[in-house]
């Protein structure tokens, strides 16, 4: 069985930093379907408790599950899997709309932007998932599906996913325009959809209507809502020129004149996204880009592990 490559090919993959999460894993909150290569609850009802397969031992696992006879015979450590266990199939959905470029020190390359934060976070999450020999796929969406990779669990697949994340660039649109519905139509058996987005859409309802389709098919849907601190409040100063990221033009204004109304509307938007996510049966989590992505990931994984 292949192991993850020692040398990362993506600038967003920091293996030294991720070593701090060595014993953590992404845990599902509902039963899923799979092919017996992970450690998650299965929807298969027959044969529970019966031996199904072997999986290579991962440091930190319960030694009582180790097959000592196989270890003595082959010199390799394997864990016994049973019919009440299955593997995880996770699909990372990365929002590449133009608003994700906000926050960059250099708006030409998005350095420090919400998109870059999403790239670090999704790359790290893909590493955590595949390291446990679960499957991860990727969909980069804007007004269409810009890139889609079916879930896989090999080290080679991890490299392909992480390189695709690295190459993601923001588009000139902000509405998904049916891309989530198309993704739903292409999706196979149930799994976990993890969407990383700022949810700054002109109309939230179409996107959440499509997310409800996944829930109706018993997918677990996780929403990681990225918020840049500079979006929550306007800067101090006498006058600024505010430039739209999607060709809306520019406007000169004094922040003091519009600050209260802007902050009220943005806070209302945050509440609407949270309410829409909870109403659709999604696992919602607001993520500030001011918090280091590894700290966010650790808290996220810990919370789901219960």
C-alpha positions as CSV (number, residue, x, y, z in Angstrom):
1,X,0.0,0.0,0.0
2,X,1.3,3.4,-1.0
3,X,2.2,6.0,1.6
4,X,2.0,9.8,1.2
5,X,4.9,11.3,-0.6
6,X,7.6,12.7,1.7
7,X,8.2,15.8,-0.4
8,X,5.2,18.0,-0.8
9,X,4.6,19.4,-4.3
10,X,2.2,22.1,-3.3
11,X,3.3,25.3,-1.6
12,X,0.2,25.0,0.6
13,X,1.2,21.7,2.1
14,X,3.4,22.2,5.2
15,X,4.1,18.6,6.4
16,X,6.2,19.8,9.3
17,X,3.3,21.9,10.7
18,X,0.8,19.1,10.0
19,X,2.9,16.8,12.1
20,X,1.1,18.4,15.1
21,X,-2.1,16.8,13.9
22,X,-0.6,13.4,13.3
23,X,-3.1,11.5,15.6
24,X,-6.2,13.4,14.5
25,X,-8.7,12.4,11.9
26,X,-11.9,13.7,10.3
27,X,-14.9,12.0,11.9
28,X,-18.3,11.7,10.3
29,X,-21.4,12.5,12.3
30,X,-23.7,10.2,10.5
31,X,-23.6,6.7,8.9
32,X,-22.0,6.5,5.4
33,X,-21.3,3.9,2.8
34,X,-18.0,2.7,1.6
35,X,-15.7,-0.2,0.9
36,X,-14.2,-1.1,4.3
37,X,-10.9,0.8,4.2
38,X,-11.6,3.3,7.0
39,X,-13.0,3.6,10.5
40,X,-16.5,5.2,10.2
41,X,-20.0,3.9,10.9
42,X,-21.5,2.0,8.0
43,X,-25.0,1.9,6.6
44,X,-24.6,-1.8,5.8
45,X,-26.8,-3.8,8.1
46,X,-25.8,-7.3,7.4
47,X,-22.8,-9.1,8.9
48,X,-22.0,-6.5,11.6
49,X,-19.1,-7.7,13.7
50,X,-17.9,-10.1,11.1
51,X,-14.4,-9.8,9.6
52,X,-14.4,-7.9,6.3
53,X,-10.8,-6.8,5.3
54,X,-7.4,-5.6,6.5
55,X,-6.1,-2.0,6.5
56,X,-2.5,-1.0,7.1
57,X,-2.0,0.0,10.8
58,X,-1.7,3.7,11.5
59,X,0.2,4.9,14.6
60,X,-2.1,5.8,17.4
61,X,-4.7,3.1,16.7
62,X,-6.0,0.7,19.3
63,X,-3.4,-2.1,19.4
64,X,-6.2,-4.6,20.3
65,X,-7.3,-4.3,16.7
66,X,-3.9,-5.3,15.4
67,X,-3.6,-8.7,13.7
68,X,-0.6,-10.1,15.5
69,X,-0.5,-13.3,13.4
70,X,-0.2,-11.3,10.2
71,X,2.5,-9.2,11.8
72,X,4.5,-12.3,12.9
73,X,4.2,-13.8,9.4
74,X,4.8,-10.8,7.2
75,X,6.5,-8.3,9.5
76,X,3.9,-5.7,8.5
77,X,1.2,-4.3,10.8
78,X,-2.4,-4.5,9.7
79,X,-5.7,-3.7,11.5
80,X,-8.7,-6.0,11.2
81,X,-11.8,-4.4,9.8
82,X,-15.3,-5.6,10.4
83,X,-18.6,-5.2,8.5
84,X,-19.8,-2.4,10.8
85,X,-16.9,-0.2,9.6
86,X,-16.5,1.6,6.3
87,X,-14.3,4.2,4.6
88,X,-15.1,7.9,4.2
89,X,-15.7,9.5,0.9
90,X,-15.2,13.3,1.2
91,X,-15.7,15.9,-1.5
92,X,-14.0,19.3,-0.9
93,X,-15.9,22.1,-2.7
94,X,-13.8,25.2,-3.1
95,X,-15.5,28.5,-4.0
96,X,-13.4,30.3,-6.6
97,X,-15.7,33.3,-7.1
98,X,-14.1,36.7,-7.4
99,X,-15.0,37.8,-3.8
100,X,-12.7,35.1,-2.5
101,X,-9.7,37.3,-3.7
102,X,-10.5,39.9,-1.0
103,X,-7.9,40.6,1.7
104,X,-4.8,40.1,-0.4
105,X,-1.8,42.3,0.1
106,X,-1.3,42.0,-3.6
107,X,-4.7,41.8,-5.4
108,X,-3.0,40.5,-8.6
109,X,-2.0,37.2,-7.0
110,X,-4.3,37.0,-4.0
111,X,-1.5,36.7,-1.4
112,X,-3.2,36.6,2.0
113,X,-6.7,36.5,0.5
114,X,-9.6,34.4,1.6
115,X,-8.9,32.1,-1.3
116,X,-5.3,31.5,-0.2
117,X,-6.6,30.7,3.3
118,X,-9.1,28.3,1.7
119,X,-6.2,26.7,-0.2
120,X,-4.1,26.2,2.9
121,X,-7.1,24.8,4.8
122,X,-8.4,22.5,2.1
123,X,-4.9,21.2,1.3
124,X,-4.3,20.4,5.0
125,X,-7.7,18.8,5.3
126,X,-7.1,16.6,2.2
127,X,-3.8,15.5,3.8
128,X,-5.5,14.5,7.1
129,X,-8.3,12.6,5.3
130,X,-6.0,10.6,2.9
131,X,-3.4,9.9,5.6
132,X,-6.1,7.8,7.3
133,X,-6.6,6.0,4.0
134,X,-10.0,7.6,3.4
135,X,-11.0,9.1,0.1
136,X,-11.0,12.8,-0.9
137,X,-12.2,14.5,-4.0
138,X,-12.3,18.1,-5.2
139,X,-14.7,20.4,-7.0
140,X,-13.6,24.0,-7.7
141,X,-16.8,26.0,-8.4
142,X,-17.8,29.5,-9.6
143,X,-20.6,30.0,-12.1
144,X,-19.6,26.5,-13.3
145,X,-17.6,23.6,-12.2
146,X,-14.0,24.7,-13.1
147,X,-12.4,21.5,-11.9
148,X,-13.7,18.2,-10.6
149,X,-11.7,15.2,-9.3
150,X,-13.5,12.1,-8.1
151,X,-12.6,10.9,-4.6
152,X,-9.5,8.7,-4.2
153,X,-7.2,7.5,-1.5
154,X,-3.7,7.0,-2.9
155,X,-0.7,9.2,-2.4
156,X,-0.7,10.0,-6.2
157,X,-4.3,11.1,-5.9
158,X,-3.5,13.3,-3.0
159,X,-0.8,15.1,-5.1
160,X,-3.2,15.6,-7.9
161,X,-5.9,17.1,-5.6
162,X,-3.4,19.4,-3.8
163,X,-1.9,20.6,-7.1
164,X,-5.4,21.4,-8.4
165,X,-6.0,23.4,-5.2
166,X,-2.8,25.3,-5.7
167,X,-3.7,26.2,-9.3
168,X,-7.1,27.6,-8.3
169,X,-7.6,31.2,-9.2
170,X,-10.6,33.5,-8.5
171,X,-13.1,34.0,-11.3
172,X,-14.9,37.2,-12.3
173,X,-18.3,36.1,-11.0
174,X,-19.8,35.5,-7.6
175,X,-22.9,33.4,-8.2
176,X,-22.7,29.7,-8.4
177,X,-25.4,29.6,-11.1
178,X,-26.4,25.9,-10.8
179,X,-22.8,24.6,-10.4
180,X,-23.8,22.9,-7.1
181,X,-26.8,21.3,-8.8
182,X,-24.6,19.9,-11.6
183,X,-22.2,18.6,-9.0
184,X,-25.1,16.9,-7.3
185,X,-26.1,15.3,-10.5
186,X,-22.6,13.9,-11.0
187,X,-22.2,12.8,-7.4
188,X,-22.4,9.1,-6.7
189,X,-23.2,7.3,-3.4
190,X,-23.5,9.3,-0.3
191,X,-20.5,10.8,1.5
192,X,-19.4,14.0,3.1
193,X,-19.4,17.3,1.2
194,X,-17.2,20.0,2.7
195,X,-17.8,23.4,1.2
196,X,-15.3,26.2,1.8
197,X,-16.7,29.6,0.8
198,X,-17.4,33.2,1.8
199,X,-21.1,32.8,0.7
200,X,-21.1,36.3,-0.8
201,X,-23.7,35.4,-3.4
202,X,-26.2,37.8,-4.8
203,X,-29.0,35.3,-3.9
204,X,-28.3,32.7,-1.3
205,X,-31.5,30.6,-1.9
206,X,-30.4,28.8,-5.1
207,X,-27.1,27.6,-3.6
208,X,-28.8,26.3,-0.4
209,X,-31.6,24.7,-2.4
210,X,-28.9,22.7,-4.2
211,X,-27.2,21.9,-0.9
212,X,-30.5,20.5,0.4
213,X,-30.5,18.1,-2.5
214,X,-27.3,16.5,-1.1
215,X,-28.9,16.3,2.3
216,X,-32.0,14.6,0.9
217,X,-29.7,12.0,-0.6
218,X,-28.3,11.5,2.9
219,X,-25.0,13.3,2.3
220,X,-23.4,14.9,5.3
221,X,-22.8,18.6,4.4
222,X,-20.2,20.7,6.2
223,X,-20.1,24.5,5.6
224,X,-16.9,26.4,6.4
225,X,-17.8,30.0,6.1
226,X,-14.8,32.2,5.6
227,X,-14.9,35.8,6.9
228,X,-12.0,38.2,6.5
229,X,-11.8,40.7,9.5
230,X,-11.6,43.7,7.1
231,X,-15.1,42.7,5.8
232,X,-16.7,43.0,9.2
233,X,-15.9,46.6,9.7
234,X,-14.8,49.5,7.5
235,X,-11.3,51.1,7.9
236,X,-10.7,54.2,9.9
237,X,-10.0,57.3,7.8
238,X,-11.5,60.3,6.1
239,X,-12.2,59.0,2.7
240,X,-11.6,55.9,0.6
241,X,-12.3,54.6,-2.9
242,X,-14.1,51.3,-2.7
243,X,-13.6,49.1,-5.8
244,X,-15.8,46.2,-6.7
245,X,-14.0,42.9,-7.4
246,X,-16.5,41.8,-10.1
247,X,-16.6,44.8,-12.4
248,X,-19.2,46.8,-10.4
249,X,-17.0,50.0,-10.7
250,X,-15.9,52.1,-7.8
251,X,-17.3,54.6,-5.3
252,X,-15.7,57.3,-3.2
253,X,-17.1,57.5,0.4
254,X,-16.3,58.4,3.9
255,X,-16.4,55.3,6.1
256,X,-17.8,57.3,9.0
257,X,-20.9,58.1,7.0
258,X,-21.8,54.5,6.1
259,X,-20.0,52.5,8.8
260,X,-23.1,51.7,10.9
261,X,-25.3,50.7,8.0
262,X,-22.5,48.6,6.4
263,X,-21.8,46.7,9.6
264,X,-25.5,46.1,10.2
265,X,-26.0,44.7,6.7
266,X,-22.9,42.5,6.9
267,X,-23.9,41.1,10.3
268,X,-27.3,40.4,8.8
269,X,-25.6,38.5,5.9
270,X,-23.7,36.4,8.4
271,X,-26.8,35.5,10.3
272,X,-28.6,34.6,7.0
273,X,-25.9,32.2,5.9
274,X,-25.8,30.5,9.3
275,X,-29.6,30.2,9.4
276,X,-29.8,28.9,5.9
277,X,-27.1,26.4,6.6
278,X,-28.7,25.1,9.8
279,X,-32.1,25.1,8.1
280,X,-30.8,22.9,5.3
281,X,-29.4,20.4,7.9
282,X,-25.8,21.3,7.3
283,X,-23.0,21.5,9.9
284,X,-22.2,25.2,9.8
285,X,-18.9,26.7,11.1
286,X,-17.8,30.3,10.7
287,X,-14.1,30.7,10.1
288,X,-12.1,33.9,10.6
289,X,-9.1,34.2,8.3
290,X,-7.5,36.1,11.2
291,X,-7.1,32.7,12.9
292,X,-4.2,30.5,11.7
293,X,-5.5,27.8,9.5
294,X,-3.9,25.0,11.5
295,X,-5.6,26.3,14.6
296,X,-8.9,26.3,12.8
297,X,-8.4,22.8,11.5
298,X,-7.4,21.5,14.9
299,X,-10.5,23.0,16.5
300,X,-12.7,21.7,13.7
301,X,-11.4,18.1,14.0
302,X,-11.5,18.2,17.8
303,X,-15.1,19.4,17.8
304,X,-16.3,16.7,15.4
305,X,-14.5,14.0,17.3
306,X,-16.6,15.0,20.3
